[in-house]
Amino acid sequence: MSSRAWFPTYIYHEPLLRAGLERFNSELADECHRIRDYDAAGRRWSAKNYPGGYTSYASLNRLHKISSTFARLERRITLHVRRFARQLDLDLRSREVAMSDFWLNIMPEHAAHSLHLHPLSFVSGTYYVVTPRGCPGLKFEDPRLSRFMAAPPRTATARPANRTHITYPARAGHVILFESWLRHEVAPNRTAADRLSVSFNYHWS
């Protein structure tokens, strides 16, 4: 071919495990709700900064250090992070890869996550615990968007790799990973049921 693709942006999307996720997610959901009920500081912060929803991001953001359930989940996610790092050709020989932050998000109807990225980490991601039918997915933005300048719009039938945004559906039991500099957002939840997920960052040393 006369044209070739360079500088790709990778997004990793896989089931956490091949079996046993329904029971695990049920236990995890129960613990998430207990944490929310306990976390008065997180509820106060969310009331000001996350209208309508709850997140432990600013209060209990190292859940793998205080919960055996989240520690089990962290070990399983780390296996996927290492696989993703190999796909990115990252040189992590003799390096330590560790989860730095781990927090939960409960999105009731109308709650949303605005466009953002995750500084001070190299891989970030989300694991989906409860995903009601019709709840929003995770929308990613082309990192070159601010440099397009005089570029014409894409056609309605543009190949997925050439679109300026792409949305991955939220699927309970799936983990999604991306490089932390990639901007992303979650549209408002239009369902009457809560969308429940846990998010995390990884660093290396």
ABEGO torsion letter per residue (X at the ends): XABBBBGBBBBBBBBABABGAAAAAAAAAAAAAAAAAABAAAAAAAAAABBGBBBAAAABABAAAABAAAAAAAAAAAAAAAAAAAAAGBBABGBBBBBABBBBBBBBBGBBBBBBBBBGBABBBBBBABBBBGBBBBBBBBAAAAAAEABBBBBAABBAAABABBBBBBBBGBBBBBBAABBBBBBBBABABBBBBBBBBBBBX
